Every structure is written in structure tokens, then in C-alpha cells.
Amino acid sequence: MEKSNFPVCTKIAIIGGGASGVALLKKLIDSLIDNMDSKIEISIFEKNDSLGPGLAYQDDVLTSLINRDAKLMSIDSDNPRDFIEWVSNILHLNEEIKTTFLPRALFGMYLQESLRGIVQIAKRKGIKLHISKNEIIEITKIKQQYMLKTRDREFMIFDQVAICIGNTLSQDPFQLRGQNHYIQNPYPLREKLENIPTNS
């Protein structure tokens, strides 16, 4: 039997829909636009309701600031000023923002809007993109591919897998989890700060 001349479709899974997952997705979509002959199918998995912000940039108190210069924050490797330009645009500013550190939630909004734009571009260009609200709990390598198992006990095969799950919870070397007044995960601050007395 002769081999088919049609290129085989490569299936890529992105596990995690936070900042790094969105940045990777953008890079993949941009590269596919430049090479539409590539047969690639992309699936992105995120267990949380909100896709884009992840844990660190979720909707939260505005006093929670990004701990790096906003001018260096971008998911567009070709435009390091993408975030700061987006902020200037939505705030209708005619001059450059002077503040170095901006709210984390604002960057989360930027990620969400960027993701919506990426999805629209993928649709227009006919790029196969699937977004799944599911948690991947197991990855098994099978020869040159990877089998993913979801929390719902679904199994899927992919050729490439990118793990973009962001920061994990802090270690608990003193085994304080479950003890009163111990906060292992500070997010969302809006909820966690409510439990701390004002004069404490």
C-alpha cells in the first residue's frame, strides 16, 4: 500500500489556561498563520471557570500589584509593550503610563481579552482549537505520544504536551495545614483578608 501524501495532523495539548498557557497558545497560533500548510490541532485544558488570569491574576483587590515593571509584561514576544499599550488604550490615555506596578487583576483582564482575540483569529483562519474545562490528572508516555487522563476519566492521545500549570501551592514543612490562622494559599486576597482582624 502506498503512503498517503497528505500531512499527518499533529495534536498538541496545553495543560493550564493561565498566563503561560495563553502566551504559548498565541505563539502557536501566530506560527500557524505564517505556515498554513501545517496540520496542527490544539487543545487547551483549564479546570477553573475563568480562562486567562490563572491563580495570580484573577479578579481580586486592586491593591494587589504585579511585582515587576508593567512595561516588561506581555504575552506577545514580538511586542514587549503589548500590555502597557493595551492599558493605555482601554483607559483612553494620550500619554504613557508613569506607574511602574499595576494591579494583578488588570493583567488578568488583559489575558482574558487577548485570549478572546486569539480564539477569534483561530476561527477565521480555520485553525482547529478546542478549549476544555477539565483537569488533567495523569500523563502517560506511550511510544512517541502521550495519553492524558482527565478528572472525568476521559482518555486522549496527543503528540506534544505543554504543562503550563503556573505556581503550585507553597510547601508546608511544619505541617500547619488545617491549623487556625495558617494561610497556605493567599489567593484570592479579597476573601483571605476578610478573615484577618483589622488591628491584628
matplotlib code that plots the C-alpha trace (Angstrom):
import matplotlib.pyplot as plt

x = [0.0, 1.3, 1.9, -0.5, 1.0, -1.4, 0.5, -0.4, -2.2, -0.1, -2.2, -0.9, -2.2, -1.7, -2.4, -3.3, -5.1, -3.3, -0.7, 1.9, -0.8, -2.3, 1.2, 2.1, -1.3, -0.7, 2.8, 1.4, -1.5, 0.9, 3.3, 0.4, -0.8, 2.7, 2.6, -1.0, 0.2, 0.9, -1.7, -2.0, -4.8, -4.6, -6.4, -6.2, -7.3, -8.2, -10.0, -11.2, -14.2, -12.1, -9.7, -6.8, -5.9, -5.0, -4.4, -2.1, -4.0, -7.6, -10.3, -9.2, -8.4, -6.8, -4.2, -2.6, 0.1, 2.3, 5.8, 7.5, 7.6, 4.4, 6.4, 8.0, 4.7, 3.5, 2.3, 3.5, 7.2, 7.3, 5.9, 7.2, 5.0, 1.7, 0.2, 1.1, -0.3, -3.5, -3.9, -3.3, -5.9, -8.7, -8.1, -8.1, -4.8, -2.9, 0.4, 2.5, 1.6, 4.0, 3.1, 5.5, 3.5, -0.2, -2.9, -2.7, -6.4, -5.7, -3.2, -5.8, -8.3, -5.6, -5.0, -8.8, -9.2, -6.0, -7.4, -10.7, -8.7, -6.6, -9.7, -11.3, -8.2, -8.1, -11.7, -11.2, -8.1, -9.7, -7.2, -8.6, -8.7, -10.5, -10.9, -11.9, -12.9, -11.4, -8.5, -5.7, -4.7, -2.3, 0.0, 1.4, 4.0, 3.2, 6.0, 6.2, 2.8, 1.2, -2.1, -3.9, -6.4, -9.0, -10.7, -13.8, -11.9, -11.6, -8.5, -7.0, -3.8, -1.6, 1.7, 3.0, 2.1, 2.9, 2.5, 1.5, 0.1, 1.8, 2.8, 2.0, 1.0, 3.7, 5.4, 4.2, 7.3, 5.9, 2.6, 0.4, -2.3, -5.6, -4.4, -6.2, -4.7, -2.5, -2.9, -1.2, -2.7, -3.2, -5.5, -8.0, -6.8, -10.4, -11.6, -8.5, -8.1, -11.6, -10.7, -7.9, -9.0, -8.3, -6.0, -4.1]
y = [0.0, 3.4, 6.0, 8.9, 12.3, 14.2, 15.5, 13.9, 16.1, 16.9, 17.1, 19.5, 19.8, 22.8, 22.0, 25.2, 28.3, 30.9, 33.4, 31.0, 28.8, 31.9, 33.1, 29.7, 29.5, 32.9, 31.9, 28.6, 30.4, 33.1, 30.4, 28.6, 31.8, 32.1, 28.4, 27.4, 24.2, 22.8, 20.3, 21.0, 20.7, 22.4, 21.6, 23.7, 22.4, 24.6, 23.3, 26.7, 28.7, 31.7, 31.1, 33.5, 35.0, 31.9, 32.0, 35.0, 37.4, 36.6, 39.2, 40.4, 43.5, 46.3, 46.8, 43.5, 44.7, 42.9, 42.6, 43.6, 46.5, 46.7, 47.7, 44.3, 42.4, 41.0, 37.7, 38.9, 38.2, 40.5, 43.4, 43.6, 46.7, 45.0, 45.0, 48.7, 49.7, 47.8, 49.5, 53.0, 52.1, 50.9, 53.9, 56.3, 57.8, 60.1, 59.8, 57.0, 55.5, 56.6, 54.0, 51.0, 48.5, 47.9, 45.7, 42.0, 41.9, 44.4, 42.0, 39.2, 41.3, 41.8, 38.0, 37.3, 39.9, 38.6, 35.0, 36.1, 37.7, 34.6, 32.4, 34.6, 34.6, 30.8, 30.6, 33.0, 31.1, 27.7, 26.5, 23.7, 24.9, 23.2, 24.6, 22.2, 23.0, 19.9, 18.9, 16.6, 14.3, 11.9, 11.9, 8.6, 8.4, 5.7, 5.4, 8.8, 10.1, 11.0, 9.7, 12.3, 11.3, 13.8, 14.1, 12.8, 9.7, 10.5, 9.4, 11.3, 10.9, 13.8, 14.1, 17.1, 18.3, 21.6, 21.8, 25.4, 25.0, 28.0, 28.2, 25.3, 25.8, 26.7, 23.8, 23.1, 21.9, 22.4, 20.6, 23.6, 22.9, 22.8, 24.9, 28.1, 31.3, 29.4, 30.5, 28.3, 29.9, 33.7, 34.0, 35.4, 38.1, 39.6, 36.5, 35.8, 39.3, 39.4, 36.8, 38.9, 41.3, 45.0, 45.6, 42.3]
z = [0.0, -0.9, 1.7, 1.7, 0.7, 3.0, 6.0, 9.3, 11.9, 14.9, 18.1, 20.8, 24.4, 26.6, 30.2, 32.1, 30.8, 32.8, 31.6, 30.3, 28.6, 26.9, 25.8, 24.4, 22.6, 21.0, 19.8, 18.3, 16.5, 15.2, 13.8, 12.2, 10.4, 8.9, 7.8, 7.0, 5.4, 8.9, 10.1, 13.8, 16.2, 19.6, 22.8, 26.0, 29.3, 32.3, 35.4, 36.6, 35.3, 34.3, 31.4, 31.1, 34.5, 36.3, 40.1, 40.3, 38.0, 38.9, 39.7, 43.2, 45.2, 43.2, 45.8, 44.9, 42.4, 39.9, 41.3, 38.0, 35.7, 33.7, 30.7, 30.7, 30.9, 27.6, 26.1, 22.7, 22.3, 19.3, 21.3, 24.9, 25.4, 24.4, 27.9, 28.7, 25.3, 26.0, 29.3, 27.7, 25.1, 27.5, 29.8, 26.7, 27.8, 25.5, 27.3, 28.6, 32.0, 34.6, 37.2, 37.2, 39.1, 38.1, 39.7, 39.1, 38.2, 35.3, 33.8, 34.2, 32.2, 29.5, 29.4, 29.0, 26.2, 24.5, 24.6, 23.1, 20.2, 19.8, 19.6, 17.0, 14.8, 15.0, 13.9, 11.0, 9.8, 10.2, 12.8, 15.0, 18.6, 21.4, 24.9, 27.6, 31.2, 32.6, 34.8, 33.6, 36.4, 34.7, 31.7, 30.4, 27.6, 25.0, 22.5, 20.8, 22.1, 25.3, 26.9, 29.0, 31.7, 32.9, 36.2, 34.4, 33.4, 29.8, 27.9, 24.9, 22.9, 21.9, 20.1, 22.1, 25.6, 27.3, 31.0, 31.9, 35.4, 36.9, 40.5, 42.8, 46.5, 48.9, 50.8, 54.3, 56.1, 59.5, 58.7, 59.6, 57.0, 58.8, 61.7, 62.7, 61.2, 58.7, 55.1, 52.6, 49.5, 49.8, 46.7, 46.3, 48.7, 48.8, 50.7, 52.7, 54.0, 55.3, 57.9, 59.3, 62.1, 61.3, 64.2, 64.1]

ax = plt.figure().add_subplot(projection="3d")
ax.plot(x, y, z, "-o")
ax.set_aspect("equal")
plt.show()
